[in-house]
Amino acid sequence: MADILIIDPDLNTCMQMAAALEAAHHRCVLAHTIAEAYDIARHSTRLLTILNARLSWAESFSLLRLLEEKSWPLLFVTSESSTIRHLHTLYQGPRGVVLAPFDDHQLRHSVASLLSETNSQLTIGALRLDVEHRECTLDGESLTLTAQEFSLLQALMESPDAPLTREELLRTAWGYHTAGETRTVDVHIQRLRRKIGTSCIETVYKLGYRLKMA
C-alpha cells in the first residue's frame, strides 16, 4: 500500500486512475495543476507521483526537483513512445513510464513495479540502502550495520524528514507492539549516529527521531 499523488488536468482521468489504484489498497490524492501538486508534495511524508507528461515542463521543473530531492518515485504518463528516453532524462530519481491508453491492470502493474524497485533501493543524499542485498553505503563507502541497525535505518529512510515515535520505530524495525522496549531504540540510534554522522538523525523533542540528510 502506498500514498499516491495523481496529477492530471482532466478530472475524469484522475478519478479513473484513483479508482483503479484504490482497488489495490493504495491511498490517492488528486491534483489538477502543478502548483496544487507542489503544495501537496511539500507537506507530505512520502508519495509516489503519477504525472501527465503533457503538462508544461516549465511549470513542472520545481516539482520535479522537489521530488528528486526526496528521492520519491515518479511515474510519467505519455501517449508518445518516442518521448520515453527524454522523460527518463528529466528526472534522476526512481522513475517509470506508462503508455496511454492503458487499462487498470497495466496501471497497477506499473505502480507495483516502481514501488518494488524503489523500496529495494533507498537513497537520501550520500546514503544508500540496498534492502534486497542488505547493503549500506555512505559516500560510496560500505558501512557495516547489525541487523537491528539496518532495520532501524530502513524505517527512517522510508520516511525522510518525518518524525517517527519510538513506538513506531519499534513496530516498523523490529515488530514490537509494546512501548516497554523504547530504550532499545535510543541505544541503536546512538550506534547509527556514530556510523552515519551525528547530525543525520535528529531528536524530535518529546516524540522520537527523524532522518535529516543534506
C-alpha positions in Angstrom: 0.0 0.0 0.0 1.3 3.4 -0.9 0.3 7.1 -0.9 -0.1 8.2 -4.5 -0.3 11.7 -5.9 -2.1 11.8 -9.3 -1.5 14.9 -11.4 -3.7 15.4 -14.4 -5.8 18.4 -15.6 -8.7 16.1 -16.5 -10.9 15.2 -13.5 -12.3 12.1 -15.0 -8.8 10.7 -15.8 -7.7 11.4 -12.3 -10.7 9.7 -10.8 -10.4 6.6 -13.1 -6.8 6.2 -12.1 -7.6 6.7 -8.4 -10.4 4.1 -8.5 -8.0 1.5 -10.2 -5.3 2.1 -7.6 -7.6 2.3 -4.6 -8.9 -1.1 -5.6 -5.3 -2.3 -5.0 -5.5 -0.7 -1.5 -3.4 2.4 -2.3 -4.4 5.8 -1.0 -4.7 8.5 -3.7 -4.8 12.3 -3.6 -5.6 14.2 -6.8 -4.2 17.4 -8.2 -5.2 19.2 -11.4 -2.4 21.8 -11.5 1.4 21.7 -10.8 1.0 24.4 -8.2 -1.5 22.3 -6.3 0.6 19.2 -6.6 3.7 21.1 -5.4 1.9 22.2 -2.3 0.7 18.7 -1.6 4.1 17.2 -2.0 5.8 19.8 0.1 3.6 18.9 3.1 3.6 15.2 2.6 5.8 12.5 4.2 6.2 10.1 1.2 4.4 9.8 -2.1 4.6 8.0 -5.4 3.6 10.6 -8.0 1.9 10.0 -11.3 2.4 12.9 -13.7 0.8 13.6 -17.0 3.7 14.3 -19.4 1.6 16.8 -21.4 1.8 19.3 -18.6 4.1 22.3 -19.0 7.8 21.4 -18.3 8.5 25.0 -17.3 5.8 24.7 -14.6 6.8 21.2 -13.6 10.5 21.9 -13.1 10.2 23.0 -9.4 8.0 20.0 -8.6 10.4 17.5 -10.3 13.4 19.0 -8.3 11.4 18.7 -5.1 10.5 15.1 -5.7 14.1 14.4 -6.8 15.5 15.8 -3.6 13.2 13.5 -1.6 14.1 10.5 -3.9 10.4 9.8 -4.3 9.2 7.6 -7.2 7.7 9.2 -10.2 5.6 7.6 -12.9 5.2 9.5 -16.2 2.1 9.1 -18.3 2.5 9.7 -22.0 0.8 8.7 -25.2 4.0 9.0 -27.3 6.6 6.2 -27.0 9.2 8.4 -28.7 9.3 10.6 -25.6 10.2 7.8 -23.1 14.0 8.3 -23.3 13.6 12.1 -22.9 11.3 11.6 -19.9 14.0 9.4 -18.2 16.5 12.3 -18.6 14.2 14.8 -16.9 14.1 13.0 -13.5 17.1 11.5 -11.8 15.1 9.7 -9.0 13.3 6.4 -9.2 11.0 6.7 -12.3 8.9 4.8 -14.8 6.7 5.4 -17.8 3.3 4.1 -18.6 2.0 4.5 -22.2 -1.6 5.7 -22.7 -4.1 4.3 -23.4 -3.7 1.7 -20.6 -6.1 -0.4 -18.6 -6.4 -0.7 -14.8 -4.2 -3.8 -14.7 -1.4 -2.1 -16.6 -1.5 0.9 -14.3 -1.5 -1.2 -11.2 1.4 -3.2 -12.6 3.4 -0.1 -13.4 2.9 1.3 -9.9 3.8 -2.1 -8.3 7.0 -2.4 -10.3 8.1 1.1 -9.5 7.3 0.6 -5.8 9.2 -2.7 -5.8 12.2 -1.0 -7.4 12.1 2.0 -5.1 11.6 0.0 -1.8 14.6 -2.1 -2.6 16.9 0.8 -3.3 16.6 3.7 -0.8 18.8 6.8 -1.4 19.0 10.0 0.6 21.9 12.3 -0.1 25.1 10.3 0.1 23.4 7.5 2.0 22.3 4.4 0.0 20.5 1.4 1.3 20.1 -1.8 -0.8 17.3 -3.6 1.0 17.4 -6.7 -1.2 21.1 -7.3 -0.6 21.2 -5.8 2.9 24.0 -3.4 2.0 24.6 0.2 3.1 27.0 2.7 1.7 27.8 6.3 2.6 29.7 8.4 0.0 30.3 5.1 -1.8 32.0 3.5 1.2 30.5 0.4 2.6 29.1 0.5 6.2 28.9 -2.5 8.5 25.5 -2.5 10.2 23.9 -5.0 12.5 20.6 -6.5 11.5 18.8 -4.2 14.0 20.7 -1.1 12.9 19.9 -1.9 9.3 16.1 -2.3 10.0 16.1 0.9 12.0 17.9 2.9 9.3 15.5 1.4 6.7 12.5 2.6 8.7 14.0 6.1 9.0 14.9 6.3 5.3 11.4 5.2 4.2 10.0 8.3 5.9 12.7 11.0 5.4 12.2 14.3 7.2 9.1 12.8 9.0 9.4 12.5 12.8 8.8 8.9 13.9 8.0 8.0 17.5 10.0 5.4 19.4 6.9 3.1 19.3 6.6 3.5 15.5 10.2 2.6 15.1 9.8 -0.4 17.3 6.9 -1.7 15.3 8.4 -0.9 11.9 12.0 -2.0 12.6 11.5 -4.9 15.0 7.8 -5.8 15.0 7.4 -5.0 18.7 3.9 -4.0 19.8 4.5 -2.7 23.3 6.1 0.5 24.5 8.2 -1.2 27.1 11.2 -1.6 24.9 11.7 2.0 23.7 15.1 2.3 25.3 16.5 -0.1 22.7 15.6 2.5 20.1 17.7 5.1 21.8 20.7 2.7 22.1 20.6 1.8 18.4 20.1 5.4 17.3 23.3 6.3 19.1 25.2 3.5 17.4 23.8 4.6 14.0 24.8 8.2 14.6 28.4 7.0 15.1 28.4 5.3 11.8 26.5 7.7 9.5 27.1 11.0 11.3 25.8 12.5 14.5 23.8 15.3 12.7 22.0 12.9 10.3 19.5 11.6 12.9 17.7 14.4 14.6 16.0 14.1 18.0 12.4 15.4 18.0 11.6 16.7 21.5 9.1 14.5 23.3 8.4 12.4 20.2 11.2 10.4 18.7 13.6 10.8 15.7 13.8 11.7 12.1 16.4 11.3 9.4 17.9 14.6 8.0 20.4 14.2 5.1 21.8 17.2 3.3 
